[in-house]
Amino acid sequence: SGLYVLPPGFVESSCQSRIFWMKLNKLLLQGKFFQLEINDPHAGPILLDEKLASRCGYLLSEDVWGNPVFRASVLGCHVANEVDELFSLTVNIKVSSFSSMRAAVTYTYPMYCSYSSWASREIVCEENYMEVSVRTDVPAVSNDYTVAWMSALPETQNVAYQQWQLMFVSPSGRKRITVSDAAKLGYSFNNTLSRVYLRAPYHTNESDVSVVSGVNMNMVTSTSMYRQRWLLLLIDTTVSCPVDGISFTDTTLTWTVPRVIPTLVVQESTFLSKTILMGVDGRVIVNPEENSYLLEHNETHIRVTIPIGAEGGKLKSAISGGVYGVIFSIDLFLEHTWTDADWQTTKYTVIKSITTPFMPQMPTVINNTLPEERLFNIAFGHFLHDVSLVAIAIGNVPFTLREAQHHGFKIYETLFSNRTKGFVLEVSFDDPYVLKEYVNRNETKYTLLVNYTVSVGPEMTPYYHSAEVECVIADIEIPEGVGYCDKENLYLAIPTFGLHQYWNLYLGSQPLNRHVALTNGYLAATNSTHLVLQIPLFAVGVIYEEVSFQKIKARFDVALRKVRTMETLQMFSVRCNFNSSAFIICQPDGTIMVSAQMKTIPAIDMSKTKLRDSSCKPREYNKEHAFFKFHVTTCGTSVRFEGDHIIYENEISYEKETLPGQSIPTITRDPDYRLSVLCYYQAKETLVLSVFATNPSTSPSFGSGTMIPRSNIAVYRRIRQALNVVSRVSKDESFMEFYEPNVAILKRLVEPMFLEVELKDESPDVELYLENCWVTASLDFNSTPRWNITVDG
């Protein structure tokens, strides 16, 4: 290796109190290896290692920013000392591209320090060693006193002439060793022009740990002894340094040091604290409160409190167990000067690099979505500046940042007030990767599913985080239907927007699709904006609100229901009045309404028309029409089954006049008039009859009706005669076992009945013809309701 000129900005050094500080710029060491050598004025360069460092008063570490830091005591082994005031140390900085340090470049760097304000006793608690130095300008002790000392401390009787020796006191006893033997144990002892110093590593066999005001202290109790002629010099070189006293909260770290250390202050009553200073990164902080530091003390403690993330320290991102968090580091020192009767002035300096444990900090997604702009705006943070966003996934579709920008997503960084940063993502509601769900009445829920991948720290550790952001806005217009009518049809025009996507049309509980429309006789036509339904007046699903003589008030309803929840959002209705000369309406509850039109020549008196039950007359009439309204259980209505239909049938007829007391009609020109009225109901549907219990929650369908004119077969009315006729009801088709008379018989509507009618008359001229047979609810055969069994034989 050769000697080279230092690159600009590579080394920075200073003399802080009585310590050399040197810092190397890590940027100029990237990808390289380095070593430090200490230049011994007599032996040449010596490679710095841990054992040499703790014995000789050196420390090589890193500051919180990762820059290599070298510190050295002015009393270090290889420091040139001029009258205890001027100090110099030269180090070699070797830099190589290889771990073996071959082809290394060597930079020689001298450091100088001036320090003359020595206290009687100075103690430095460095991170890897403890050092105490004591002024030796003490008065000589007379021989008489020497004899007294030697008798008090038997160990002193064998102190070598003109040679320093050390006596350690520990729980295991007293130990007296030479300086050279102490060096083998890791200690360093020497004297300068005016001082004696002892340097010790932490936790040696000769040390002890004691608790002072709740803080563990590592202590080496020693006496340095020197004998020359009649002078025996005994110097207390006891040193004690804190090894803990650090505590943390979520927001602060606290460093506690005892204010009074009993092993260092024998006469505590004479103790007087003079100054307490704190520093960061080797620099004294004159006004700690300006940086939000808190330096406080009481009778027992000195306490430094630093907010997490405070100036002078460094927050670093980290990942632990897949969790994101931060670690805070800061380099502190504390300098306490006091006086007491034994030592006059003591300067006590503690240097401490503090790093918090891993502190989890769950990142959050801040929703700044702008509904009025239909834009998701979400910030993902808070992160330190050593975190980078490397990829995202939207709706489980992965994107690199370049792909995301190309697709149309907007991604950028934003700074927060607490000096952290976040990553802002903007995505349009209308982007195909945004989930859309129709909710409530007229709202859409937009959901953005995001998976973030970030790179953490110089190690580029990946960290993953998922987020789901929702926004509900009222951006759906519920369609409004338009209804109108012509002479024979109702029309309903409904906007096609959202049909089958958000909602469907329902006719009652049945979806109104093309098949249903075709089956029910509707016509459906669609254009670019609307669906137009044409519903014939007498089609299935038409509701007849009012039916009167030659007038019908009809309504047709279609429900708009949500696709998923079936919730009814809107009811489209069209309502019109119709004038119809002839119609038959079969209501779901079994009510039949008929408007019969006269088609006879000559005309008949419509007021004299009737149903099978002659008491059932028209409710309204004029010269050409008669209007009847009756129930399927009344007016002689009969019922029969054909396939899957129930057919209810009645007949409108004209009642011709007869002479009083005669049964034969008068001679008249009145034409015969008969009109059959039939209502067809699906057998699977429930017909609401007054004599049957039904489920009111069901909505029965309308029946379909027809009217059939007939010619008059019977031209005269037979006179009813009293005949000896007996009828019985058999229990089955065998006609072997019959029900008792006047006993209620319960039969379902579709069950067969086995009826026997027997003529008891013995006259050979009498024959039995069964013309009409019906059942009534009472013994009065003319009562209603009436159920026909046979009609006209």
SULWO-V374044 format. One record per residue. PSI is psi in degrees with one decimal (* if undefined). NEAR is the number of other ideal C-beta (glycine too) atoms within 12 Angstrom. D_FIRST is the distance of its C-alpha to the first C-alpha in whole Angstrom. Layout:
# SULWO-V374044
PSI:NEAR:D_FIRST  PSI:NEAR:D_FIRST
This chain:
# SULWO-V374044
157.7:21:0  173.4:13:4  136.6:15:7  161.3:17:9  136.2:13:13  134.9:24:14  145.2:18:16  134.2:9:20  5.3:14:22  -38.4:26:19  138.1:31:19  131.1:23:23  161.0:28:24  169.6:23:27  108.5:24:29  112.2:31:32  -107.9:33:34  32.8:37:32  132.5:39:29  133.6:39:26  128.2:36:25  133.7:39:22  134.5:34:22  143.9:36:20  115.2:25:21  -25.5:22:21  -30.1:15:22  0.7:23:18  7.8:27:17  130.1:15:20  12.7:13:18  167.1:25:15  148.9:21:14  158.2:35:13  155.5:32:13  138.6:39:14  140.3:32:13  127.1:39:16  109.2:29:16  124.8:22:19  -23.6:17:20  -40.1:10:21  -6.2:12:19  -166.5:13:15  138.5:23:13  127.7:26:15  131.5:24:15  122.9:37:17  179.2:17:20  -41.9:18:24  -43.4:21:25  -39.7:29:23  -48.9:32:24  -29.5:31:28  -33.6:35:28  2.0:37:26  31.5:42:27  159.2:43:24  130.1:38:24  118.0:32:22  -160.2:29:24  147.2:24:25  -179.0:32:28  -16.8:31:31  -0.4:23:29  6.8:21:26  133.6:29:24  136.4:32:21  133.1:35:23  127.7:38:22  146.2:46:25  138.2:45:25  145.4:47:28  -11.4:40:29  18.3:42:30  162.7:44:27  -37.1:35:25  19.4:37:23  131.1:37:24  128.7:28:26  123.7:30:29  105.1:17:32  36.4:15:35  25.5:29:35  -36.2:21:34  131.7:19:31  142.3:32:28  147.4:26:24  134.6:40:21  131.6:30:17  150.7:38:15  128.6:34:11  112.9:42:11  127.7:33:8  131.3:34:9  156.1:21:9  0.1:17:12  145.0:17:13  -25.0:13:14  -5.6:11:13  20.3:22:9  156.6:14:8  37.4:16:6  148.0:26:5  131.1:28:5  127.0:26:6  125.5:30:10  130.2:24:12  113.0:33:15  146.0:23:18  146.4:35:22  145.1:23:25  136.1:32:29  125.1:20:32  118.7:29:35  -11.0:16:38  57.0:14:40  139.0:29:40  164.4:31:43  -40.4:29:45  132.0:36:43  133.6:39:40  131.0:48:39  124.3:41:36  90.3:42:36  170.6:39:33  -26.2:33:32  4.0:35:30  162.9:43:32  139.1:46:35  132.6:50:35  133.9:46:38  139.3:41:38  138.5:39:41  137.6:27:43  8.4:29:44  66.8:18:46  153.7:22:49  151.5:9:52  148.9:16:53  132.4:23:55  164.3:14:58  -34.0:15:58  -44.8:12:61  -32.9:19:59  -43.4:26:57  -40.6:16:59  -42.9:15:60  -44.3:25:57  -34.6:22:56  -30.5:14:60  -35.0:14:59  93.3:21:55  -28.8:13:56  -25.6:24:52  -15.8:28:51  -24.9:18:53  15.1:18:51  129.3:30:48  151.7:20:46  130.2:15:47  43.1:14:44  132.3:22:42  137.7:36:41  157.9:33:42  138.4:42:42  119.5:35:45  139.1:35:45  120.9:24:48  173.1:22:48  -23.8:15:50  -4.7:13:50  -167.2:14:51  145.2:19:49  124.9:26:46  123.5:28:45  162.8:29:42  165.4:23:39  -40.3:29:36  -37.3:17:34  -34.8:19:36  -35.8:32:36  -35.2:24:32  -25.1:15:32  3.1:28:34  -0.1:29:31  160.0:41:33  123.2:38:32  138.1:45:34  169.1:33:34  147.6:26:36  -163.8:25:35  -40.8:17:38  6.2:20:40  158.2:34:39  137.4:37:38  150.8:44:36  132.3:46:36  134.2:45:34  140.1:43:34  164.8:34:33  149.6:30:36  46.3:21:38  171.8:30:38  -25.5:20:41  -1.0:35:42  168.5:34:42  155.8:29:45  126.6:22:46  158.5:26:49  121.4:19:50  114.1:31:51  39.5:23:53  0.9:19:52  132.6:33:48  129.0:24:46  132.5:37:45  126.6:34:42  135.0:38:43  112.8:45:42  117.3:35:45  155.8:42:44  128.7:33:45  132.0:41:43  137.6:37:45  131.9:33:45  126.9:25:48  119.1:18:48  -118.7:14:52  9.8:17:54  125.7:22:52  112.7:37:51  118.0:32:48  119.2:31:48  128.9:32:46  112.1:33:46  36.9:47:43  139.2:39:44  144.9:45:42  128.6:40:43  145.5:43:41  143.4:38:42  -5.3:27:41  -136.1:23:43  14.7:32:45  133.6:29:44  157.1:20:47  148.9:23:47  -175.6:16:50  -21.6:16:50  -14.3:19:49  160.6:26:47  145.4:35:45  131.9:31:46  123.1:36:44  131.0:32:47  137.1:42:46  141.3:41:49  -39.5:31:50  125.6:32:51  109.4:35:49  -37.3:22:52  -19.0:29:50  -16.6:38:48  99.1:30:51  -46.5:19:54  85.7:15:57  -26.2:22:57  -21.9:11:60  2.0:17:58  134.1:28:55  116.8:21:55  129.6:28:52  -58.9:18:51  147.6:23:48  118.6:29:46  149.0:30:44  156.5:39:42  160.7:31:38  130.8:36:36  40.3:32:33  -1.8:33:32  133.9:23:35  134.9:24:39  109.1:29:41  -45.0:15:44  87.0:13:47  -33.6:28:46  -23.0:15:49  -24.7:14:48  15.7:26:45  17.5:22:48  154.4:32:46  116.4:23:49  115.6:34:48  157.8:20:51  155.9:25:52  -158.5:14:56  -23.4:12:57  -25.1:21:54  153.4:29:52  128.8:37:49  131.5:31:48  125.3:40:46  126.3:31:47  126.1:40:45  141.8:27:46  127.4:32:44  7.7:30:42  160.3:32:43  142.6:22:40  -22.2:32:37  -178.2:31:37  130.9:33:36  134.1:35:38  135.2:34:36  149.5:36:38  159.0:31:39  128.9:29:41  116.4:19:42  33.8:11:45  6.1:15:45  136.3:20:46  142.1:36:44  -173.3:31:44  157.8:37:41  132.0:31:39  132.8:36:39  145.5:32:36  142.9:41:36  113.8:36:34  157.9:45:37  155.6:37:37  133.5:41:40  116.3:36:41  123.5:38:45  129.0:28:46  168.2:33:49  153.7:23:51  171.8:27:53  -30.0:17:55  -38.9:23:53  5.2:30:50  -88.9:22:51  135.2:26:48  129.6:40:45  121.4:36:42  113.1:45:42  129.8:40:39  127.0:42:38  128.2:40:35  122.9:34:36  122.2:30:34  132.2:36:37  128.1:29:37  159.7:35:41  168.8:20:42  126.8:19:42  105.7:28:45  137.6:20:47  95.1:33:48  119.5:18:50  153.0:35:50  157.1:21:53  117.4:29:55  120.1:22:56  105.8:22:60  32.0:21:60  141.5:29:62  92.9:18:65  -37.1:22:68  -23.7:12:70  3.3:16:67  51.0:21:67  123.3:28:63  131.1:38:61  105.4:31:58  137.1:36:56  130.3:32:53  114.4:40:51  -166.9:35:49  136.6:30:48  154.9:39:44  172.2:33:41  -1.1:22:39  17.4:27:36  136.3:38:39  141.8:25:40  128.1:36:43  -25.3:25:42  158.9:27:46  162.5:39:50  129.5:26:53  120.3:35:56  37.0:25:59  12.9:15:57  116.9:22:56  145.6:20:52  136.5:29:50  168.2:18:47  -37.9:26:46  -43.1:13:47  -39.1:17:50  -44.8:31:51  -39.9:17:51  -35.7:12:53  -27.5:24:56  -1.9:20:56  143.1:36:55  123.6:23:53  128.2:33:50  163.3:19:48  152.0:23:47  149.5:24:48  140.1:18:47  166.1:21:49  -24.7:10:50  24.1:19:48  16.8:17:45  175.2:28:45  166.1:26:45  168.3:33:48  119.4:40:48  133.8:30:52  128.7:44:53  126.0:32:57  132.9:38:59  144.1:25:62  -30.6:30:65  4.3:16:67  140.9:28:63  -19.9:15:64  -0.7:29:62  130.4:32:63  138.6:26:66  132.8:27:70  130.3:21:72  123.0:30:76  162.4:26:77  -141.7:20:80  -47.1:21:82  34.1:22:80  155.6:23:77  132.7:28:74  116.6:24:71  128.9:32:68  126.6:25:65  116.8:36:61  120.1:26:59  135.2:42:55  119.6:29:52  143.2:39:49  118.8:27:45  157.2:32:43  128.9:24:39  126.4:34:38  176.7:27:34  -22.1:18:31  -11.6:14:32  43.3:16:35  128.6:25:37  144.6:21:40  137.8:35:44  142.8:25:47  136.3:32:50  147.0:20:54  149.2:29:56  120.6:22:60  132.8:33:61  149.9:26:65  127.5:33:67  123.2:22:71  151.1:24:73  86.1:17:77  15.0:23:76  128.9:27:79  118.5:17:82  126.5:27:85  149.7:27:88  130.2:18:91  153.4:31:94  128.1:20:97  149.1:27:100  171.4:18:104  159.0:26:107  -159.5:15:109  -27.8:15:113  -3.9:21:112  155.5:26:108  145.4:41:105  140.9:31:102  120.1:41:98  121.5:26:95  130.3:36:92  140.3:27:89  -6.5:24:86  128.1:19:83  -7.4:26:82  133.5:27:84  -17.7:19:83  -49.5:16:79  -35.4:33:80  164.2:35:84  161.3:31:87  140.5:40:91  138.4:28:93  99.9:33:97  -123.8:26:97  5.9:17:95  131.0:21:95  135.6:22:92  91.4:35:94  -175.4:20:92  -36.3:18:94  -46.0:13:96  -43.5:25:97  -44.3:29:98  -43.0:15:100  -38.6:18:102  -1.3:29:103  15.8:22:104  157.3:32:102  132.0:20:100  133.0:29:97  141.5:18:95  141.2:17:92  -160.9:12:90  -19.4:9:87  -24.9:14:87  154.8:22:90  125.9:34:92  122.2:27:96  131.5:39:98  119.3:26:102  113.6:40:104  150.5:27:107  -39.8:33:110  28.1:31:111  161.9:29:108  138.8:33:106  -12.1:38:104  133.4:41:106  129.9:31:107  103.6:35:111  -39.3:20:111  131.5:18:115  120.5:33:117  -173.8:22:121  111.4:28:123  21.3:23:122  134.2:22:119  130.3:33:115  107.9:23:112  152.9:34:109  146.0:27:106  126.4:41:103  137.0:29:100  129.1:42:96  139.7:28:93  113.7:38:90  146.7:31:88  142.3:29:84  -43.9:21:82  -42.3:15:81  -8.7:16:83  13.5:15:86  134.0:21:87  121.5:21:89  -35.6:31:88  144.1:28:91  115.6:26:94  127.2:36:96  142.0:25:99  132.0:32:102  128.6:26:106  159.8:30:109  134.3:21:113  144.8:30:114  115.7:20:118  129.1:30:119  -29.3:20:123  129.2:28:122  162.3:35:119  130.5:38:119  123.9:41:116  103.0:43:115  155.6:30:113  -28.2:31:111  8.8:30:113  4.5:35:116  132.3:31:117  130.2:43:119  127.1:39:120  130.6:42:122  105.4:40:124  133.2:45:126  134.2:29:128  129.7:30:131  50.0:22:132  153.0:25:136  121.4:11:139  170.7:15:141  152.7:20:138  168.3:34:139  106.1:25:138  -17.2:33:135  -18.6:20:136  10.5:23:137  158.5:39:135  171.0:31:133  -173.4:38:131  -40.8:32:132  113.5:32:133  -14.1:18:135  -11.1:16:134  96.9:30:131  166.1:25:132  143.7:31:130  -32.8:23:128  152.2:22:129  164.0:27:130  -160.6:19:132  -27.6:14:134  -12.4:22:132  151.9:32:129  137.8:39:129  119.9:34:126  145.9:40:126  119.0:33:123  167.4:37:123  154.0:31:121  -14.5:44:121  5.2:33:122  175.6:32:126  28.3:38:128  19.8:40:129  132.9:40:125  162.5:33:125  141.9:34:122  166.7:24:121  133.1:19:118  109.4:15:117  -124.3:11:113  24.6:13:111  147.1:23:113  128.2:32:115  121.6:30:118  133.7:42:120  138.4:37:123  -179.5:42:126  132.1:38:129  127.0:46:130  165.2:40:134  129.6:36:137  109.1:31:140  152.7:28:143  147.1:18:146  155.3:18:149  150.8:12:152  130.3:7:153  -0.9:7:153  152.0:13:153  -11.7:17:150  130.1:17:150  154.8:20:149  160.1:14:151  123.9:12:152  158.6:19:149  4.8:14:147  129.0:26:143  160.5:20:141  139.8:24:139  112.1:31:136  135.8:30:133  112.9:39:129  135.7:29:127  119.7:43:124  136.0:31:121  127.7:38:117  128.9:30:115  143.9:36:112  131.2:24:109  -28.0:20:110  -14.1:14:107  156.3:25:107  125.2:24:108  128.3:37:112  104.4:26:112  149.5:26:116  -19.8:18:118  0.8:23:119  138.0:21:115  136.4:9:112  166.4:19:109  113.6:10:106  -16.0:11:105  -17.1:8:102  150.5:16:102  94.8:21:103  153.5:28:106  161.2:32:106  147.8:34:109  167.9:36:112  142.3:31:113  158.8:33:117  155.2:25:119  130.2:30:123  114.0:18:126  144.6:23:129  155.2:20:132  157.9:15:136  117.8:23:138  -47.6:13:140  121.8:19:142  -6.7:15:145  161.7:14:146  126.7:18:145  146.1:12:146  124.7:12:148  125.7:12:146  155.0:11:149  112.9:9:149  156.3:20:148  88.0:15:147  134.3:19:144  133.8:16:141  143.8:25:138  158.4:22:135  121.6:28:131  153.0:19:130  -21.8:21:127  -174.0:14:126  -5.0:12:127  -17.9:10:130  36.7:16:132  -27.6:11:133  129.6:14:132  155.6:20:132  149.6:21:131  148.8:11:133  151.5:12:135  29.7:10:134  132.5:11:130  131.6:12:127  122.6:19:125  119.7:12:122  141.4:19:120  163.2:11:117  -32.5:24:117  1.7:15:117  141.9:13:119  151.7:15:122  139.8:25:125  102.2:22:128  133.2:24:131  129.1:23:135  125.2:23:138  131.6:16:141  120.7:19:145  -5.3:14:148  131.7:16:150  -1.7:9:153  130.3:12:155  -12.3:7:154  0.2:7:154  129.4:15:151  153.7:10:147  118.8:19:144  124.6:15:141  105.2:20:138  -60.0:18:137  134.6:23:135  129.8:26:133  168.9:30:131  137.2:28:129  166.4:21:130  -12.3:18:128  178.4:13:132  -17.1:10:135  111.2:10:136  -8.4:18:136  2.1:18:135  164.3:18:133  153.8:28:129  162.0:27:126  134.5:34:128  115.8:32:126  138.0:31:128  -48.8:25:128  146.8:20:131  129.3:23:132  39.7:21:135  *:12:135
